[in-house]
Amino acid sequence: MQTIHATQHHIEVTAAELPLHCPTPGTSLWNSHPKVYIPVDKLGEARCPYCSTLYRLKGELPRGHH
């Protein structure tokens, strides 16, 4: 996972990083908000309701495991 800066408009993630939550582990404590899971696997992208960071899935959407 990459370090996030407030100036970034979107962050690309891979299926290996799912389930995804914001803030991510690289976020500074002073720049943090409550942890919320981001459903990027549903449509390929999703926005954090707290900080408005847009997360985009890079590569294929994950397939079901059944």
Biotite code that builds the C-alpha atoms (Angstrom):
import biotite.structure as struc

atoms = struc.array([
    struc.Atom([0.000, 0.000, 0.000], chain_id="A", res_id=1, res_name="MET", atom_name="CA", element="C"),
    struc.Atom([1.254, 3.461, -0.768], chain_id="A", res_id=2, res_name="GLN", atom_name="CA", element="C"),
    struc.Atom([1.512, 6.510, 1.465], chain_id="A", res_id=3, res_name="THR", atom_name="CA", element="C"),
    struc.Atom([-1.441, 8.809, 0.894], chain_id="A", res_id=4, res_name="ILE", atom_name="CA", element="C"),
    struc.Atom([-1.165, 12.569, 0.662], chain_id="A", res_id=5, res_name="HIS", atom_name="CA", element="C"),
    struc.Atom([-4.148, 14.921, 0.801], chain_id="A", res_id=6, res_name="ALA", atom_name="CA", element="C"),
    struc.Atom([-3.288, 16.238, -2.678], chain_id="A", res_id=7, res_name="THR", atom_name="CA", element="C"),
    struc.Atom([-3.988, 12.903, -4.396], chain_id="A", res_id=8, res_name="GLN", atom_name="CA", element="C"),
    struc.Atom([-7.295, 12.686, -6.244], chain_id="A", res_id=9, res_name="HIS", atom_name="CA", element="C"),
    struc.Atom([-7.393, 8.918, -6.677], chain_id="A", res_id=10, res_name="HIS", atom_name="CA", element="C"),
    struc.Atom([-5.509, 5.825, -5.609], chain_id="A", res_id=11, res_name="ILE", atom_name="CA", element="C"),
    struc.Atom([-5.185, 2.641, -7.643], chain_id="A", res_id=12, res_name="GLU", atom_name="CA", element="C"),
    struc.Atom([-5.383, -0.646, -5.756], chain_id="A", res_id=13, res_name="VAL", atom_name="CA", element="C"),
    struc.Atom([-5.184, -4.287, -6.805], chain_id="A", res_id=14, res_name="THR", atom_name="CA", element="C"),
    struc.Atom([-7.404, -7.241, -5.926], chain_id="A", res_id=15, res_name="ALA", atom_name="CA", element="C"),
    struc.Atom([-4.627, -8.430, -3.581], chain_id="A", res_id=16, res_name="ALA", atom_name="CA", element="C"),
    struc.Atom([-5.270, -5.347, -1.386], chain_id="A", res_id=17, res_name="GLU", atom_name="CA", element="C"),
    struc.Atom([-8.929, -6.218, -0.794], chain_id="A", res_id=18, res_name="LEU", atom_name="CA", element="C"),
    struc.Atom([-10.805, -5.828, 1.461], chain_id="A", res_id=19, res_name="PRO", atom_name="CA", element="C"),
    struc.Atom([-9.868, -2.162, 1.291], chain_id="A", res_id=20, res_name="LEU", atom_name="CA", element="C"),
    struc.Atom([-10.363, 0.352, 4.052], chain_id="A", res_id=21, res_name="HIS", atom_name="CA", element="C"),
    struc.Atom([-9.714, 4.057, 4.424], chain_id="A", res_id=22, res_name="CYS", atom_name="CA", element="C"),
    struc.Atom([-7.624, 5.454, 5.930], chain_id="A", res_id=23, res_name="PRO", atom_name="CA", element="C"),
    struc.Atom([-4.978, 3.057, 4.693], chain_id="A", res_id=24, res_name="THR", atom_name="CA", element="C"),
    struc.Atom([-2.086, 1.895, 6.891], chain_id="A", res_id=25, res_name="PRO", atom_name="CA", element="C"),
    struc.Atom([0.269, 4.524, 5.407], chain_id="A", res_id=26, res_name="GLY", atom_name="CA", element="C"),
    struc.Atom([-1.894, 7.469, 6.479], chain_id="A", res_id=27, res_name="THR", atom_name="CA", element="C"),
    struc.Atom([-0.486, 9.745, 9.178], chain_id="A", res_id=28, res_name="SER", atom_name="CA", element="C"),
    struc.Atom([-2.394, 9.695, 12.451], chain_id="A", res_id=29, res_name="LEU", atom_name="CA", element="C"),
    struc.Atom([-2.991, 13.462, 12.357], chain_id="A", res_id=30, res_name="TRP", atom_name="CA", element="C"),
    struc.Atom([-4.590, 13.100, 8.906], chain_id="A", res_id=31, res_name="ASN", atom_name="CA", element="C"),
    struc.Atom([-6.824, 10.189, 9.890], chain_id="A", res_id=32, res_name="SER", atom_name="CA", element="C"),
    struc.Atom([-10.571, 9.602, 10.220], chain_id="A", res_id=33, res_name="HIS", atom_name="CA", element="C"),
    struc.Atom([-12.661, 6.630, 11.438], chain_id="A", res_id=34, res_name="PRO", atom_name="CA", element="C"),
    struc.Atom([-11.944, 3.399, 9.541], chain_id="A", res_id=35, res_name="LYS", atom_name="CA", element="C"),
    struc.Atom([-14.480, 2.645, 6.828], chain_id="A", res_id=36, res_name="VAL", atom_name="CA", element="C"),
    struc.Atom([-14.394, -0.221, 4.328], chain_id="A", res_id=37, res_name="TYR", atom_name="CA", element="C"),
    struc.Atom([-14.479, 0.862, 0.677], chain_id="A", res_id=38, res_name="ILE", atom_name="CA", element="C"),
    struc.Atom([-16.515, -1.433, -1.651], chain_id="A", res_id=39, res_name="PRO", atom_name="CA", element="C"),
    struc.Atom([-14.236, -0.941, -4.650], chain_id="A", res_id=40, res_name="VAL", atom_name="CA", element="C"),
    struc.Atom([-14.798, -4.565, -5.705], chain_id="A", res_id=41, res_name="ASP", atom_name="CA", element="C"),
    struc.Atom([-18.460, -3.871, -6.589], chain_id="A", res_id=42, res_name="LYS", atom_name="CA", element="C"),
    struc.Atom([-18.072, -1.371, -9.452], chain_id="A", res_id=43, res_name="LEU", atom_name="CA", element="C"),
    struc.Atom([-14.314, -1.030, -9.881], chain_id="A", res_id=44, res_name="GLY", atom_name="CA", element="C"),
    struc.Atom([-14.137, 2.280, -8.018], chain_id="A", res_id=45, res_name="GLU", atom_name="CA", element="C"),
    struc.Atom([-15.550, 3.864, -4.887], chain_id="A", res_id=46, res_name="ALA", atom_name="CA", element="C"),
    struc.Atom([-15.112, 7.064, -2.892], chain_id="A", res_id=47, res_name="ARG", atom_name="CA", element="C"),
    struc.Atom([-14.415, 7.395, 0.833], chain_id="A", res_id=48, res_name="CYS", atom_name="CA", element="C"),
    struc.Atom([-17.367, 9.134, 2.535], chain_id="A", res_id=49, res_name="PRO", atom_name="CA", element="C"),
    struc.Atom([-15.027, 10.926, 4.980], chain_id="A", res_id=50, res_name="TYR", atom_name="CA", element="C"),
    struc.Atom([-12.126, 12.262, 2.916], chain_id="A", res_id=51, res_name="CYS", atom_name="CA", element="C"),
    struc.Atom([-13.520, 11.864, -0.637], chain_id="A", res_id=52, res_name="SER", atom_name="CA", element="C"),
    struc.Atom([-10.480, 9.908, -1.820], chain_id="A", res_id=53, res_name="THR", atom_name="CA", element="C"),
    struc.Atom([-11.405, 7.943, -4.933], chain_id="A", res_id=54, res_name="LEU", atom_name="CA", element="C"),
    struc.Atom([-10.116, 4.368, -5.023], chain_id="A", res_id=55, res_name="TYR", atom_name="CA", element="C"),
    struc.Atom([-9.881, 2.584, -8.390], chain_id="A", res_id=56, res_name="ARG", atom_name="CA", element="C"),
    struc.Atom([-9.326, -1.108, -8.851], chain_id="A", res_id=57, res_name="LEU", atom_name="CA", element="C"),
    struc.Atom([-6.385, -1.783, -11.159], chain_id="A", res_id=58, res_name="LYS", atom_name="CA", element="C"),
    struc.Atom([-6.833, -4.958, -13.181], chain_id="A", res_id=59, res_name="GLY", atom_name="CA", element="C"),
    struc.Atom([-9.791, -7.319, -13.209], chain_id="A", res_id=60, res_name="GLU", atom_name="CA", element="C"),
    struc.Atom([-12.614, -7.287, -10.706], chain_id="A", res_id=61, res_name="LEU", atom_name="CA", element="C"),
    struc.Atom([-12.266, -10.199, -8.282], chain_id="A", res_id=62, res_name="PRO", atom_name="CA", element="C"),
    struc.Atom([-14.380, -13.252, -9.086], chain_id="A", res_id=63, res_name="ARG", atom_name="CA", element="C"),
    struc.Atom([-16.468, -15.182, -6.608], chain_id="A", res_id=64, res_name="GLY", atom_name="CA", element="C"),
    struc.Atom([-14.803, -18.105, -4.892], chain_id="A", res_id=65, res_name="HIS", atom_name="CA", element="C"),
    struc.Atom([-17.741, -20.535, -5.115], chain_id="A", res_id=66, res_name="HIS", atom_name="CA", element="C"),
])
